[in-house]
Amino acid sequence: MAPTEPASESDLPNLPATSWAVLGMLAFDEELSGYELKKWADWSIKFFYWSPSFSQVYTELKKLEKHGFVTSRVQHDNGVRGRRLYKITEAGTAAVGRWSNEAPIDPPILKHGVMLRIWLGHLNKPERLKEILREHIEYVSKMERRAAADASGADKEPAWAYSQIVLRWAERYYAAERDLAEQLIADIDKADAVIAQVKDGDDAGFPKPTPGAWRQVEVETESENPDLE
């Protein structure tokens, strides 16, 4: 039987992208528990989008079941407390396929806590900033290795071909992030040398721009780059 398709993308419920991510994992047509979905997200989606808590997974599943996109049942094994298993419906398969194809493309949102710390570098010491970046490098290097390992695992299952290429993308992404952080460590000394030229005599201990300077810079930048939005 062919899946029942909504008439248009606008017919889809206004669910967050996390709901569609959970539904997408179920779209491989395997009956899974919330725990298994959480583990699967940790093996794949966390590298490029979202690492959910168990409570988030179950919250999204409740929404999806309410909309008829998944069904659930409690499985009992040998008298042990049952576990609830979730399975995608035909309507759910049609909906997540349509969302994937027709939903507006959202620009990626970068919230880089480490870069925020470096941006405030004039309030810190160069060596401490380098320590922060080295901690960051350690983390992204671990993520690069983990993504590579999970990509190799995904390569063993032909049905995961698209998952595998995204994990390879994640591997390259974290490698690039590591290289950028290493370059930034070298750039810190250059920035500190510039700061040192204007630091002497400032009661605050760090230089302050001329009041209103940002407005002049904004005008000049827009004038020199009229095609920027």
JOLINQUI-V10613 format. One record per residue. N is the residue number from 1. RES is the residue in three letters. PHI is phi as a letter, one per 40 degrees, with the letter a starting at -180 (999 if undefined). OMEGA is omega in whole degrees, 0 to 359 (999 if undefined). D_CENTER is the distance of its C-alpha to the mean C-alpha in Angstrom with 2 decimals. Layout:
N_RES_PHI_OMEGA_D_CENTER / N_RES_PHI_OMEGA_D_CENTER
This chain:
1_MET_999_181_35.73 / 2_ALA_c_179_33.32 / 3_PRO_c_175_30.25 / 4_THR_c_185_30.92 / 5_GLU_b_171_28.96 / 6_PRO_c_183_28.31 / 7_ALA_c_181_30.39 / 8_SER_a_180_27.57 / 9_GLU_d_181_23.94 / 10_SER_c_178_25.35 / 11_ASP_c_182_26.78 / 12_LEU_c_176_23.47 / 13_PRO_c_182_22.79 / 14_ASN_c_181_20.43 / 15_LEU_c_176_17.70 / 16_PRO_c_181_14.12 / 17_ALA_d_179_11.44 / 18_THR_c_176_10.88 / 19_SER_c_180_14.57 / 20_TRP_c_177_14.38 / 21_ALA_c_178_11.83 / 22_VAL_c_180_14.40 / 23_LEU_c_179_17.20 / 24_GLY_c_177_15.89 / 25_MET_c_178_16.09 / 26_LEU_c_183_19.58 / 27_ALA_c_173_20.47 / 28_PHE_c_171_21.49 / 29_ASP_g_174_24.40 / 30_GLU_b_179_24.48 / 31_GLU_c_188_25.43 / 32_LEU_b_174_23.01 / 33_SER_c_176_22.96 / 34_GLY_d_178_20.24 / 35_TYR_c_181_20.25 / 36_GLU_c_177_19.84 / 37_LEU_c_177_16.90 / 38_LYS_c_180_15.17 / 39_LYS_c_180_16.15 / 40_TRP_c_178_15.07 / 41_ALA_c_179_11.47 / 42_ASP_c_179_11.72 / 43_TRP_c_187_13.24 / 44_SER_a_190_10.90 / 45_ILE_c_184_7.83 / 46_LYS_c_183_6.42 / 47_PHE_c_184_6.61 / 48_PHE_b_183_4.30 / 49_TYR_a_199_2.71 / 50_TRP_a_175_4.78 / 51_SER_b_190_7.78 / 52_PRO_c_168_10.64 / 53_SER_c_177_14.04 / 54_PHE_d_181_17.08 / 55_SER_c_178_18.18 / 56_GLN_c_180_15.14 / 57_VAL_d_182_15.76 / 58_TYR_c_176_19.43 / 59_THR_c_180_18.99 / 60_GLU_c_180_17.26 / 61_LEU_c_178_19.95 / 62_LYS_c_178_22.66 / 63_LYS_c_183_21.54 / 64_LEU_c_179_21.51 / 65_GLU_c_178_24.88 / 66_LYS_c_181_26.31 / 67_HIS_c_179_25.65 / 68_GLY_g_181_27.23 / 69_PHE_c_174_24.23 / 70_VAL_b_170_24.56 / 71_THR_b_180_27.60 / 72_SER_a_175_27.99 / 73_ARG_a_178_30.84 / 74_VAL_b_179_31.78 / 75_GLN_b_179_32.77 / 76_HIS_b_179_35.48 / 77_ASP_b_174_36.30 / 78_ASN_f_176_39.58 / 79_GLY_g_179_39.83 / 80_VAL_c_179_36.61 / 81_ARG_d_185_34.52 / 82_GLY_c_174_32.78 / 83_ARG_b_182_29.12 / 84_ARG_c_180_27.64 / 85_LEU_b_183_26.39 / 86_TYR_b_179_24.51 / 87_LYS_b_180_25.18 / 88_ILE_c_176_24.12 / 89_THR_c_176_26.97 / 90_GLU_c_178_28.18 / 91_ALA_c_179_27.11 / 92_GLY_c_178_23.58 / 93_THR_c_179_23.44 / 94_ALA_c_184_24.81 / 95_ALA_c_182_22.48 / 96_VAL_c_175_19.15 / 97_GLY_c_179_20.73 / 98_ARG_c_179_21.76 / 99_TRP_c_180_18.48 / 100_SER_c_183_16.77 / 101_ASN_c_194_19.69 / 102_GLU_b_181_20.57 / 103_ALA_c_178_17.92 / 104_PRO_d_179_17.46 / 105_ILE_c_179_14.85 / 106_ASP_c_175_12.56 / 107_PRO_c_178_11.81 / 108_PRO_c_179_8.33 / 109_ILE_b_181_8.33 / 110_LEU_c_175_8.57 / 111_LYS_b_189_9.56 / 112_HIS_b_182_10.95 / 113_GLY_d_180_13.38 / 114_VAL_c_180_15.26 / 115_MET_c_176_16.02 / 116_LEU_c_178_17.28 / 117_ARG_c_179_19.60 / 118_ILE_c_178_20.85 / 119_TRP_d_177_21.42 / 120_LEU_c_185_23.68 / 121_GLY_d_180_25.31 / 122_HIS_c_178_28.74 / 123_LEU_c_186_28.78 / 124_ASN_b_178_28.29 / 125_LYS_c_181_29.97 / 126_PRO_d_182_28.92 / 127_GLU_c_178_29.09 / 128_ARG_c_177_26.79 / 129_LEU_c_178_24.18 / 130_LYS_c_177_24.57 / 131_GLU_c_179_24.19 / 132_ILE_c_180_20.84 / 133_LEU_c_178_19.70 / 134_ARG_c_175_21.25 / 135_GLU_c_179_19.35 / 136_HIS_c_179_16.08 / 137_ILE_c_178_17.49 / 138_GLU_c_180_18.38 / 139_TYR_c_184_14.91 / 140_VAL_c_176_13.28 / 141_SER_c_176_16.44 / 142_LYS_c_179_16.03 / 143_MET_c_177_12.55 / 144_GLU_c_180_14.25 / 145_ARG_c_181_17.12 / 146_ARG_c_179_15.28 / 147_ALA_c_179_13.43 / 148_ALA_c_180_16.92 / 149_ALA_c_181_18.62 / 150_ASP_c_176_16.55 / 151_ALA_c_177_16.99 / 152_SER_c_177_20.67 / 153_GLY_c_180_20.81 / 154_ALA_c_181_19.38 / 155_ASP_c_182_21.99 / 156_LYS_c_181_24.69 / 157_GLU_b_182_24.01 / 158_PRO_d_182_24.71 / 159_ALA_c_181_23.01 / 160_TRP_b_185_19.62 / 161_ALA_d_180_20.22 / 162_TYR_c_174_17.25 / 163_SER_c_182_14.94 / 164_GLN_c_182_16.67 / 165_ILE_c_176_16.22 / 166_VAL_c_176_12.43 / 167_LEU_c_175_12.57 / 168_ARG_c_175_15.04 / 169_TRP_c_180_12.85 / 170_ALA_c_177_10.29 / 171_GLU_d_179_13.54 / 172_ARG_c_180_14.67 / 173_TYR_c_182_11.60 / 174_TYR_c_175_12.01 / 175_ALA_c_178_15.72 / 176_ALA_c_179_15.57 / 177_GLU_c_177_13.72 / 178_ARG_c_181_16.56 / 179_ASP_c_179_19.16 / 180_LEU_c_179_18.14 / 181_ALA_c_178_18.37 / 182_GLU_c_177_21.70 / 183_GLN_c_181_22.96 / 184_LEU_c_176_22.08 / 185_ILE_d_178_24.26 / 186_ALA_c_182_27.09 / 187_ASP_c_182_26.50 / 188_ILE_c_180_26.93 / 189_ASP_c_178_30.62 / 190_LYS_c_180_31.13 / 191_ALA_c_181_29.63 / 192_ASP_c_178_31.71 / 193_ALA_c_178_34.82 / 194_VAL_c_179_34.35 / 195_ILE_d_184_33.88 / 196_ALA_c_182_36.99 / 197_GLN_c_183_39.13 / 198_VAL_b_187_38.78 / 199_LYS_c_184_38.28 / 200_ASP_d_175_41.95 / 201_GLY_g_179_43.74 / 202_ASP_c_185_40.77 / 203_ASP_c_182_41.37 / 204_ALA_c_181_37.70 / 205_GLY_g_176_37.10 / 206_PHE_a_183_34.65 / 207_PRO_c_176_35.26 / 208_LYS_b_179_34.74 / 209_PRO_c_176_34.54 / 210_THR_c_180_37.45 / 211_PRO_d_179_37.07 / 212_GLY_g_183_35.84 / 213_ALA_c_183_34.90 / 214_TRP_c_180_31.41 / 215_ARG_c_179_33.15 / 216_GLN_c_178_35.27 / 217_VAL_c_180_32.39 / 218_GLU_c_180_30.55 / 219_VAL_c_181_33.73 / 220_GLU_c_181_34.34 / 221_THR_c_179_30.85 / 222_GLU_c_179_30.99 / 223_SER_c_182_34.51 / 224_GLU_c_182_33.68 / 225_ASN_b_185_30.63 / 226_PRO_c_183_31.73 / 227_ASP_c_180_29.24 / 228_LEU_c_177_26.16 / 229_GLU_b_999_24.66
